[in-house]
């Protein structure tokens, strides 16, 4: 899945810039190591493919990218933060009572972030993947103006990523800045 592109690129050009935030630049080597660190941490929190769909609501965009890729590396389906149908919600602060209905809430406190960031990165195993299995849930209001959950298989995510890489990247080097929100990214 898309985490594999990051893993592969980190092996070929570990010092190439992968992510730019307002406060720092992160290389592919660092990005991949953070994905492995957080993947191990999420496993330690009891998350696995049978946990269901996991939404992410964090103030830190970089950590959001890391967790999306870590979930993919663990073959756990993810969704945008405002997916009220998610089975588990990863958050950085306790949600309002109305936001907790029907989902397991995992609050990632700053202490955990510090411990994970300081941990020795260990490559996660490459897991088998059911290409038709659920990889991501996106929300679309369509014509109803009410969010509807749209399932994306791992195969579809792969196809979308390859299409984006070949049409937008087309061998060009440089930094790419998404102008949509993180939730719109697949």
N, C-alpha and C positions, 0 to 999 in steps of 0.2 A: 504494500500500500504506500501512500505518500510518505510515510515515515521511512520507507526503504530508500526513496530517492535521497533523503537527507543522510541516511546511514552511508549509502554508496558515495555520495558527493564528499562526505567528511573523510572518507578513505583516500579519495583521489586528490582533493584540494582542501585539506583541513584548515588552512589559514585564510581561505576565501571568506569574504563577508557573507553571512547568511541572513542576518536580521539586523535592522537598524532601528533603534528607538530614540526618543528625544534625549536620552541620557547616555546611551552606549551603543557600541557596535559589537556584534556577536559573530564569531567565526563558525563555520560548519562543524569544526571539531568541538567547539564549546557547546554548540546547539545540540549536537548528537549526544554528547556526554550528559547534558542536562536532561534530555529525553530519557536516557537510560536511568539516570538517578531518580527521576520522578516516576518512571515506570516501576522501579523497584519499590518506591514509597507507596504508590497506589496499590500494588500487590500486597504490601504490608498492611494497608488499611482494609484489606479484604475484598478489593475489586477484582473481578474476573469476568470473562465473557457472559456468564450466566447472571451477572449482577443486573443486566438490563441496560437501558439507554442512560447515559450519564451526561447531564448538562453541566456547563462551566460558567460561573459568574464570578469573575475576578476583576479587580481594578487594574492589575498589571497586564498589559497586552502581551508582553513577551512570555510571561508564565502561562497565559491562555494558549498561545501557540505551542508551547512546550507540552502542556497537558493534552491538547488535541492530538499531537503526534504520539505522546506516550500511550494514550488510550488506543490509538490505531495500532501501535506496536504490540499492545497486549490483546488486540482483536476485540476490543470493547467498543460498541457503538456509542457515538457521541451526538449531542444536539446543542443548539443555541441556548443561552442562559434563560430565555423566557419561554422555554418549552415546558408547559405545565403538565405534559404527559410523561416527562422523564421519570425514571425509576430512582435515580440517585442524582443529587445536586452537589457539585463541588463549589463551595463558596469561600470567600475570604473574610466574611463577617456574618454573624447570625442573621438569618432572614426574618422578615416580618411573619407573624403567625399565619396570615392568609397565604403566604408563599410556601408553607411547609406541608400542605395537605397532599397526601398520597405519595410522598417521596421520602427516601432516606436522605438526610442532610449530612454532608461531611464538611465541617469547617476546617479549612487549612490555616491554622494559626501561624503567626510570624515565626514562632519558635520552630515549628516543623519546617518551614521554608529555609531557615538558617541551617538546621541539621541536614536537610536534603542537599542544599547547596554545598555544604562542606564535606559531604560523603565522597568516598572514592567511587568514580563511575565504573560500573561493571557492565559489559555488553549484555543486553537481554537476549535470550534465545530467539531465533527466528521461528515463529510459530506457524503451523499450518493455517491455511486460510480457505474458507469456503467462499469462492468468488460471488456466489449468489446470496450470501448471508448479509444481514443488516450491518452497514458500516456507519451510516450517518442519517440522522433525521433532520430535515430542514423544515422550516415553517413557511407557508405560502397562504396569503389571504385570497388570492385570485379575485373573483368577482364578488365574493361573499363579505369581504371586510372582516372576516373572522379567521384567526389562524387555523390552518389545517396542517397536519403532520404529513410530510412527504418522505417516504423511505427511499434511501439510496443504497444500493448494494455496493459491496467492495469493488465489484467489476465496473460499475458505473462511475464510482469515484476515480478509479484508475483511468478509465477512458476520458473523463473530464480533465484530469490532471495532465495526461499525455497530450490532449488537444490543446490545452492552455500552454504547455511547454513548447510544443512545436509551432503553434501559431503566434504566440506572443513573444516567446524567447527566440525561436528560430536561429539559434547559434550566437545570438548577441549576448555580450557580457555587460554587466552593469547591475545597478541596484534597481529593484522593482518596488514600487510603493502602491499598496492596494488603496483605492479611493473608496471602497465600500467598507462596511464595518467587518469586524472579525467574524461575526455570525454569518455573513454572506459568503465567506470563503468555504471552499469544500476541500 
